[in-house]
Amino acid sequence: MSTTASPAVGQPTWQPKVNPWIIGVAVSLAAFMEALDTSIANVALPHIAGSMGASNDESTWVLTSYLVSNAIVLPISGFLVGWLGRKRFFLMCVAFFTVSSFLCGVAPSLGLLLLFRVLQGAFGGGLQPMTQAILADTFPPEKRGLAFALYGITVICGPAIGPTLGGWITDNYSWRWIFYINVPVGILAVLLVSQLIEDPPYLSRLKARMARFDYVGFALLTVGVGALQVALDKGQEDDWFGSRFITTLIILAVLGLVSLVIWEWRHKEPIVDVHLFTGFNFASCNLMMFVLGAVLFSSTVLLPQFLQTLMGYTAQKAGMVISMAAVLLVFLLPLVGRLAGHFQARHLLAFGWIALAVAMYFSSKEIDLLISFRAAAWMRIWQYLPVGFLFVPLTMAAYVGLPESKSNAAAGLINFTRNIGQSVGTSAVTTLLARRGQYHQSVLAESTRSYRFHAAVAGLTSRLTHVGLSMHSAEQQALARMYGVVMAQAQALSYVDIYWLLAVTSALMFFLCFLLAKNQPGKGGQLAVH
């Protein structure tokens, strides 16, 4: 493994002609637009289904189609950069993402909407990894932490504020405007990127060595990742292996991905550079990014779902609980970027993981059916702030020891593992909520045989008869209300279990931090010399 990502001694370091921060804002604008679209449509699904005469199940394909095409493009973005040039590829992604967003807004039927969402996800898939790679090449090593903090604001805060913004737009205007708002932002991003971005010299050398497009690798990737994403998204809904459809998808995913690794390992110019995973540091950082995606996205699903289903919150009010933490994270990330210039990335990561584990553990103690809006907001803040100490140093640590020619491929794979982690985390959470809820319901059902339970039913029946109900109706309503209480408590206990599981998972990542290679703070991707 190369010991540095910097140019050789004696060679001049390439620098962009424009101020790096102007470039950073321009590319982050495009990344924020894409990150926002991963979650902004979630709360609009009932409105989309109603306006297009579709069922709720059919409308969920609006999300699935985007995630599938997005996930397929992420790992091949490094190859596409070498094939087309980074500026041209990035500009194409921004332009066609904007056009497909407009087409989603004007779509007259669900079928066309799904087609345009596939295009939107495909072109959006190149925005985040290319933003990360451009920032890595544009900024000098000592400022790379701050640059990745800017990138982290877009990636972390976009999905967090998406449901709140989407709910507000849908309630006050129309669901079509959640797609229209991308158009002016996209046009501005196209103008800025075309004027400001330039490719560093090594990309020209890389493009000259590119072979023909790897159609076999792309086909295996499409089958493997596409089947995996659909299986993860629809698994709980169709009872996983109880469904022949899901079972077939999982078999296709395993065969496709295993065949992809074997094929790309032997291919001279692989469309997915699987050799990068032979480096322990890169492989470990990808594992952490996978877990971070799973923990972050699953916890983003958990709290709003708890507040809406068990506490009676509206979608907009539940979104406010999530968004408050994202606002504070905007101020924390630049601070973490500065700290990255003074402390080793693995030490910041260790602090972030242990802080996240503690936050999730206390969440398992705090969450109950009496939680207030203020308590829920603070609980989310303590869950979210440690992410600032994870995302920036984790992005930096992944580049330790990689040559500059691998930065685009590395960025694509890092974002791919985070994307898959989000899907796995969401699927795992929804499945565990259902299964643990059933378990706790069976346990609590045993308590209904106790004297105290029957005394409570009798007391409630007596109060209901005093308001005018007959004895039979009062008994039926009393039993129904007590059953509702048992069901709610069982569901609440399932949330406790999942927060505890997230705490244990985060704690395991804490120990992995100390196995990472040391980096010299302020020296970017350089390894410490012993």
Order of alpha helices (4+ residues) and beta strands (2+ residues): alpha-alpha-alpha-alpha-alpha-alpha-alpha-alpha-alpha-alpha-alpha-alpha-alpha-alpha-alpha-alpha-alpha-alpha-alpha-alpha-alpha
